[in-house]
Amino acid sequence: AGSDYASGTKFRAVVTDFKKPTIAELELREIQDDELLIKVHSTPVHFADQGYCRGLYGNKEDLPPPPSGVGFEGAGEIVKVGANIDSSLVGRKAAFTNSFTDEGYQGTFRQYIYLPHSRVIVYPEGCTTDYDVLSCAVANPLTICGFIDYCQKNGHTSVIHDAASGACGKLFLKACKKFGIKLINLVRKDEQVTMLNEMGADVTLNYSSEEFPGQLTEAINEHKPTAYFTALAGEVAAYVFGQMDRFTTLYIYGMLSMENISLEPKNILFKSQRVESFWLTVWLSSLTKEEVEKWNKTILDDISKDEGTFSTPIGKIFKLEEVLDAMRHARKSGSEGKPSSEPKNSPLPT
């Protein structure tokens, strides 16, 4: 199936030398027996993508040699399958992930990508959900499912979350309301406080405000959070976690501040505080097949709804060649919706 996508056909992809991204011209190769070839229609732009382009995301020893692809998720159409894959999948919509720790990492900011079936979520025939929406159906929604899973398995009924005005923060707010978890949101601007409160937030605090220390103490005393999910890390996370009670856990899942966390050993020792990481790939690998299917179905049943728990608003659409503009827009407007690049709008070179 998909004989039109012959080896040697040229296409475009974003690559990086870990200083800045550029556009490269590549060629399709022969498909392997256990692979799917996907024509990429849409890929969201994450802060992680921007850090990765500069060599700031992940340990340097784990990064592939440059030039490297860019991008960790996307959505598109299955156009060709290997000999061991059911040919009826050709033509179906799919969402997918590709981590730089995967063997043969290609990145998702490209017009075509080869992936094993295990990295692909194939949607039912007749799926009418837009590719832009499907492209945001993996990393952030599954991350939030992971947070909920951690809460449920560890008995966290009240938690703190920073960078709460971004796409992930909005999803977490809606998910906590759905699953009955109290949430203290931390943001850095008063207008973000207003925005989240209008979404029905339990508590939203501006950590840049002079009143923040007193407000945080009051919120901790009232809601008694036992977990703190930080995308910021740095001084903010260190301060907030230092104010939390005994037997609390700090989950680090990002490093937006690009600062180290300086924690007091006496808190770790005498307050029995714990520090753990949350990385989506590791969490997914810890689940049973049935658990993975459960969370994927939870997302799929929800994302097509305008007000769905896991639906992500799409900000502005960029062409593949406009990747630098897309990243600048993401930095400036991260709380307004997820920017998306559309490789389908990048014509094949003649």
C-alpha positions in Angstrom: 0.0 0.0 0.0 1.1 3.6 -0.6 3.3 2.8 -3.6 3.3 6.5 -4.6 5.7 7.3 -1.7 8.7 5.9 -3.3 12.2 5.8 -1.9 14.1 9.0 -3.0 11.1 11.3 -3.0 12.3 14.6 -1.5 10.7 16.3 1.5 11.4 19.1 4.0 12.2 18.8 7.7 13.4 21.1 10.5 16.8 20.2 11.9 19.1 21.8 14.5 22.8 22.0 15.2 21.7 22.7 18.9 22.2 26.4 18.2 19.2 27.2 16.0 16.8 25.3 13.8 17.0 25.4 10.0 15.1 23.7 7.1 16.8 20.6 5.5 15.8 18.7 2.3 15.7 14.9 2.9 14.6 11.9 1.0 12.1 9.1 1.7 13.8 5.7 2.2 12.5 2.1 2.0 10.0 1.4 4.7 10.8 -1.4 7.2 8.5 -4.3 7.9 7.2 -3.0 11.2 6.9 0.7 10.4 4.2 3.1 9.3 4.9 6.1 7.1 2.9 9.1 8.2 2.3 12.3 6.2 2.6 14.9 8.9 -0.2 17.5 8.9 0.3 19.3 12.2 2.8 19.5 15.1 2.4 21.7 18.2 5.3 23.9 19.4 6.3 23.2 23.0 8.8 25.0 25.2 10.8 21.7 25.2 11.2 22.0 21.4 12.8 25.4 21.9 15.1 24.2 24.6 16.1 21.2 22.5 17.0 23.3 19.5 19.6 25.1 21.7 20.9 21.9 23.3 19.3 22.8 26.6 16.7 20.0 26.9 18.0 16.7 28.1 21.5 15.6 29.2 24.1 16.5 26.6 25.4 12.9 26.5 21.9 11.7 25.5 21.5 14.1 22.6 21.9 12.6 19.1 24.7 14.0 16.9 23.9 17.1 15.0 22.1 17.8 12.7 19.2 16.5 14.7 15.5 16.5 14.0 13.1 18.7 16.1 9.7 18.0 17.6 8.2 15.4 19.9 4.6 14.9 18.8 2.2 15.5 15.9 -0.6 14.2 13.8 -1.1 13.1 10.3 -2.3 10.5 7.8 -0.9 7.0 7.5 0.1 6.7 3.8 2.2 3.5 3.7 2.8 0.5 6.0 5.5 -2.2 6.2 4.9 -5.8 5.4 4.0 -6.8 9.0 1.4 -4.0 9.4 -2.3 -4.3 8.5 -2.7 -2.5 5.2 -6.2 -1.3 6.2 -4.5 1.4 8.3 -3.5 3.3 5.2 -5.6 6.5 5.0 -6.4 6.6 8.8 -5.7 9.6 11.0 -3.0 9.1 13.6 -1.2 11.0 16.4 2.3 10.1 17.4 5.3 10.8 19.6 9.0 10.7 18.9 11.5 11.2 21.7 15.2 12.1 21.2 15.9 9.1 23.4 14.3 6.8 20.8 16.6 4.9 18.5 16.7 6.6 15.2 15.0 9.8 16.4 13.7 11.9 13.5 11.7 14.7 15.1 8.2 15.5 14.2 8.7 18.9 12.5 8.8 17.3 9.1 6.6 16.4 6.2 7.0 12.6 6.6 8.0 10.4 9.5 8.6 6.6 9.9 7.5 5.2 13.2 6.9 1.8 14.8 3.2 1.0 15.6 4.0 1.4 19.4 4.6 5.1 18.9 1.4 5.7 17.0 -2.2 6.2 18.1 -4.5 5.2 15.2 -7.9 6.8 15.2 -11.1 5.0 14.0 -12.2 5.2 10.4 -14.3 8.3 9.9 -12.6 10.3 12.6 -13.5 14.0 11.9 -11.4 15.6 14.5 -9.0 18.2 13.0 -5.3 17.4 12.7 -4.4 20.4 14.7 -6.5 19.1 17.6 -5.1 15.6 17.3 -1.6 16.8 17.2 -2.1 18.1 20.8 -3.7 14.8 21.9 -0.5 13.2 23.1 2.1 15.0 25.2 0.1 17.5 27.3 -3.0 15.4 27.8 -1.0 12.2 28.6 1.2 14.3 31.0 -1.9 15.4 32.8 -3.2 11.8 32.9 0.2 11.0 34.4 -0.3 13.6 37.1 -3.8 12.3 37.9 -2.4 8.7 38.0 0.3 9.8 40.4 -2.3 11.6 42.6 -4.6 8.6 42.6 -1.8 6.0 43.4 -0.2 8.2 46.1 -3.3 9.6 47.8 -2.7 13.2 46.8 -6.1 15.0 47.1 -4.7 18.5 47.1 -1.7 19.7 45.0 0.2 22.8 43.8 1.1 23.5 40.2 3.2 26.3 38.7 3.4 27.8 35.2 -0.3 27.2 35.6 -1.5 29.6 32.9 0.0 27.6 30.0 -1.6 24.9 28.0 -0.6 22.1 30.4 -1.8 24.2 33.4 -5.2 24.8 31.9 -5.6 21.1 31.2 -4.5 20.2 34.8 -7.1 22.7 36.2 -9.9 21.0 34.3 -8.7 17.5 35.1 -8.4 18.3 38.8 -12.0 19.5 38.8 -13.1 16.3 37.0 -11.2 14.0 39.3 -12.0 15.9 42.6 -8.5 17.1 43.4 -7.9 20.5 45.0 -5.5 22.6 43.0 -3.4 25.7 44.0 -2.3 27.4 40.8 0.9 29.5 40.6 1.3 32.2 37.9 3.5 35.3 37.4 1.0 37.9 36.2 -2.3 39.3 37.7 -4.1 38.9 34.4 -3.3 35.2 34.5 -4.8 35.0 38.0 -8.0 36.5 36.6 -8.0 34.1 33.6 -7.7 31.0 35.7 -10.2 32.2 38.3 -12.7 32.7 35.5 -12.1 29.1 34.5 -13.2 28.1 38.0 -9.8 27.7 39.8 -9.9 26.8 43.5 -6.9 29.1 44.3 -4.6 31.1 42.0 -1.6 33.0 43.3 0.8 35.4 41.6 4.3 34.5 42.8 5.6 37.8 41.6 3.4 39.7 44.1 4.6 41.1 47.4 1.6 39.4 49.0 2.6 36.0 47.7 4.4 34.6 50.8 1.4 35.3 53.1 -1.1 34.1 50.5 0.9 30.9 50.0 1.0 30.2 53.7 -2.7 30.7 54.0 -3.4 28.4 51.0 -1.2 25.7 52.4 -2.8 25.9 55.8 -6.3 25.7 54.4 -5.9 23.1 51.6 -2.9 21.1 52.9 -1.4 20.1 49.6 0.8 17.0 49.7 2.3 17.3 46.2 3.8 20.0 44.0 4.2 19.6 40.3 6.8 22.1 39.0 7.5 23.0 35.4 9.6 26.0 36.5 12.1 24.5 38.9 14.6 27.1 40.1 14.1 29.6 43.0 10.3 29.6 42.9 10.0 25.9 43.3 12.6 25.8 46.0 10.8 28.5 48.0 7.3 27.0 47.6 8.4 23.4 48.5 10.2 24.8 51.5 7.0 26.1 52.8 5.1 22.9 52.5 4.4 20.5 55.3 5.9 17.1 56.2 5.5 14.1 54.0 5.1 16.1 50.8 6.5 15.4 47.4 8.0 17.7 44.7 7.6 16.3 41.2 9.9 18.0 38.7 8.6 17.8 35.1 10.2 20.9 33.5 12.9 23.5 33.9 11.4 26.6 32.3 13.3 28.9 34.7 16.6 27.3 33.5 17.7 27.6 37.2 18.9 25.0 39.6 16.7 24.1 42.7 18.5 24.7 46.0 16.7 22.6 48.7 17.5 22.6 52.4 18.7 19.2 53.6 17.0 19.7 56.9 13.6 19.8 55.2 14.3 16.6 53.3 15.5 14.9 56.5 13.3 16.2 59.3 10.1 16.9 57.2 10.4 13.6 55.3 10.0 15.5 52.0 10.7 13.7 48.7 11.8 14.9 45.3 10.9 12.9 42.2 10.9 13.4 38.5 8.0 13.1 36.1 8.9 12.3 32.5 6.2 11.2 30.2 8.2 8.4 28.5 9.1 6.9 31.8 5.6 7.0 33.2 4.2 5.4 30.1 6.7 2.6 30.2 5.6 1.9 33.8 2.0 1.2 32.8 0.3 -2.0 31.7 -1.0 -2.2 28.2 -4.5 -2.0 29.6 -3.7 1.2 31.5 -2.2 2.8 28.4 -5.3 2.0 26.4 -7.5 3.3 29.2 -5.8 6.7 29.3 -5.7 7.0 25.5 -9.4 6.2 25.2 -10.1 8.8 28.0 -8.3 11.4 25.9 -9.8 10.4 22.5 -13.4 10.4 23.9 -12.8 13.9 25.2 -10.6 16.0 22.9 -13.1 16.6 20.1 -15.4 18.5 22.6 -14.9 22.3 22.6 -14.9 22.4 26.4 -13.4 18.9 26.9 -11.1 18.3 29.8 -8.1 17.4 27.5 -8.9 19.7 24.6 -6.2 22.3 23.9 -7.0 25.7 22.2 -5.0 26.2 19.1 -3.3 29.6 18.9 -1.8 30.6 15.6 -0.9 28.3 12.6 2.6 28.5 11.0 4.1 26.9 8.0 7.1 24.6 8.5 9.5 27.2 7.1 8.2 29.7 9.7 9.5 27.6 12.6 11.5 30.4 14.1 8.4 32.7 14.1 6.4 29.9 15.7 8.9 29.5 18.5 9.0 33.3 19.1 5.2 33.3 19.2 5.2 30.4 21.7 7.5 32.3 24.0 5.4 35.4 23.9 1.9 33.9 23.9 2.2 30.6 25.8 -1.0 31.1 27.8 -3.1 32.1 24.8 -3.2 28.7 23.0 -0.8 26.2 21.5 1.0 27.4 18.3 1.0 24.8 15.6 3.2 24.2 12.5 1.7 22.6 9.5 4.2 20.6 7.4 1.5 20.0 4.8 1.7 23.7 3.9 5.3 23.4 2.9 5.4 22.4 -0.7 7.6 19.6 -1.8 10.7 21.0 -3.6 10.8 20.6 -7.3 
